[in-house]
Amino acid sequence: MTDERPAPLVEVKPDADALATAVAGELLNRIADAQAAGHVPHIGLTGGTIAEVVHKEVARMAPASGVDWGAVHFWFGDERFVPSDSPDRNAGQARAAFLDEVGATRVHEVPAADQVADAEAAAASYSEEVRAEGGGAFDVLMLGIGPDGHVASLFPGHPGLDVTDALAAAVHDSPKPPPERVTLTFEALDRAHTVWFLASGEGKAEAVARALADDGSVAETPARGVRGLTETTWFLDHDAASRL
């Protein structure tokens, strides 16, 4: 990440529902505007509780959006390396919440544990797909932040923080279950034009404060290491913003 990128913006909403409605509406507007300009947008999705609320709001608001869902590429910032039918998969959660309902057809999933030999193979396959189909960069990349400051599946002190020669990496011994994962690396995350962090709840407040502090390290708070080329916005509810 370079220092020339714009400083992060912060938007605080009263609660998780208001946050989800705001993010969903803005996402639909961005996609519709991109398509109106003749562009095929690439959107990075995240998992987690607040993401699921956002996804359901997207599905609710989709009929009036004018979006051509068959002309949107969807990606995932990270994925749990579990069987394809596992409820732990971010892709499965996103499909159930909105992707299948709106008719999205260009959904790029990380290979599952019943499809490839190991997490390394899944990471290599996903990295190749991002390079081949990723359009150069994500138009909007949505990310969560863990209470420990992790982003995607880049955890404090883990080897994945130092990967510089791949767009996706295998993660073993994740401090958050399940232990086997695949994550986009900083090299891939930092190619996003717009980055939106989504955080809800008092449990995220300390990590959010560390991520946005003037001082601190990426090793301790990996979320500090991602910033959009043209925009970074933190969408927070009141509780998640309570220590700013």
N, C-alpha and C positions, 0 to 999 in steps of 0.2 A: 504494500500500500504506500502511496506517495502522499507527501504533505500538501500537494497542490489540490487535492480533492476537497470539496466543500465540507465545512464543519457539519456535524450532525444536527438535525432539527429534532425537537421533542414536541409531540402532541399528546396532551393528557385528556382522557375521557373519564366521565364519572364512574363507570363500571365496565365490566367485561362485555356486556351486551352492546353498550354504546360504542365501545372500541371496535367490536366486530362489525357493526353496521357501517361505521366510518371507513374501515379498511376495505370491506367488501364493495362499497359504493365507489371508492377511489380506484380499486383494482378494475372494476368493470369499465369505468370511464377511461382508464389508461389503455385497456385492451381495445375498446371501441375506437378511441382516437387513433391508435396505431393502425388498426385495420382500415380506417377511413383514409389514412395517408398512404395506403398500399403496402404496409409493412406486415409481415407475419411475426407476431410477438412470441417470445420465449419467456415463460414464467417459471420461477423456481418456488416450489412449495415446501413447507415445513410441517412437522408433526406437532403433537402436543394438544393440550386441552383448549387453549385459546384458538389454535389453528382450526380445530374442529368446529368451533362456534363460528369462526369466519367463513369456513367452507359452507356451512349450512346457510349462512346469510347470502353467500354468493348464489347458491341454488335458489333461494327464495326470490332474489332480485333479478335473476338471470332472464326471465321472460321479457322484461321491459328494457333490457340492456342493448339489444341490437347486435350482440356479439355473434360472430360466426365461429362456433366452438370447434368446428372441424379444421379451422385454420389458426389454431393456437397450439404451440408446443408446451407441454408441461414436463417439468423436471423435479427432482427431489434433492434437497441439500444433503440428506443422509438417509440411510435405510438400515433397519435391523436385519441381520443375516439369519433369517429364519425361513421355514417353508413358505411357499407361495400362498397357502391358505391360512397362514397364521394371522390372528387378529392384531398382532403386534406390528405388522407391516404398515408403514406410513402410506404406501401406495394403496393398500386395501382400505384404509380409513378414509383417504381422500376420494377414492372411487365411490365408496358408500355414501359419503357426505354430499358430494356434488358432481364429480367427474362423469359418472355413468348417467346421472339424471339429466345433465345438460347435453350429453352426447359428444363429449370430448373423445377424439380418436387418435390424437398424436400425444399419447402419454408414454413417457420414457421411464421405464421402471428399472431399478437395479436388479440384476438376476438374483433369484432366491436360492435358499439352501438346497432345495430339491431340483435345481436346474443346473448348477455348476458345482465343481468339486469343493471349493473353499472360498473364503472371503476375498483372498487375493485374486482369484479368477473373476469373481464378481466385480471387483474394483477395476481390473484391467479392461473388462468388457464395457463397463459403464464409462470409463475414461475415454475409450475409443469411440463410443457413441456420442459423447459430448463433443469430441473433436470433429466428428463427421457430420453431426446433425445440429450442433448447438448454435449455429448462426453467428459465432464469434463472441457473443456475450448474452447474458440474461437481460431482458428489458426491465423486469421487476423480479427481485429475489427476496422472498419473505423468509425470515429467520426467527427462531426463538432464542431464548437465553436460559440456561439452567441456573439453579441457585448457586452453583459453584462457578458460574461465569462461562460455562462451555457454550459453544455455538456449533450447529450441525452435530457431528460426533467428534469434534476437536476438543479434547478435555485438558484441563490444566496439567502441565507436566508430561503429557503423553507424546510419544514419538511422532504422531501425525502432525503435530505443530510444525515440525521441521522438514516435512516433505516438500520438495521444490521441483521435482522432475516428473510429476504426475498430476492429473486433474482429479483423480479419486484414489483413495487409499483404504486398505483394510484396517480395521480396529479390533484389537483383541483385549480382553480383560477390561472392558469398559466399566467404570465405576458405577454406571447406571445400567441395570439389566434391560435387555439381554446383553451378554458380554461381547458377542460377535456382531460387528457392524461394518458398513461401508460408508465412507463420508467423502464429500467433495473436499478438496484441499483449499488452502488459502489462495493458491494459484488460480483455481477455478472460481471461488467465491468472489475474489477481487476483480473479476471481469464483468461484474454486474453494473449496468448503468445506474439502476435505482435499487437501493437496499432498504427494506423495511424490517425493523425489529419489532416483534410483537411480544408484549409481556403483560401479564395480569396477576394480581395478587401480592400480598405482603411478602410471601416467600421469595419473590423475585427482586424485592426492593434493594437489598444490599448489593446484589450482583449488578443490577442496573446502575446503581450509584458508582460502583467501581469501574464499570465499562465506560461511563461518561465522565469520569474524573479527569482532571488535567494531568495527573500523574498516575503511573501504574504500568504494569508489564503485560504483554500478550501471553507470556508463559503462565501468569497467575490468573488472568482473565482473558481467555481466547477471543471473546466477543469484541475486544478492543482492536482485533486484527482485521476486521472487515469494514470496509467503507465503500460506498458506491462511487462510480466514476463521476456522476453528475448530481446524485442526491442520496443522502442517508437520513431516514426519518425513524425515530423511535415512537411507536404507538403504544402508549401506556395507559392503564387505568389508574385511578387515584391511588390505590394501594401500592401498585408497583412503582409509582413515582414518589412515594412518601419520604424517601431519604435523599431526594435531590435538593 
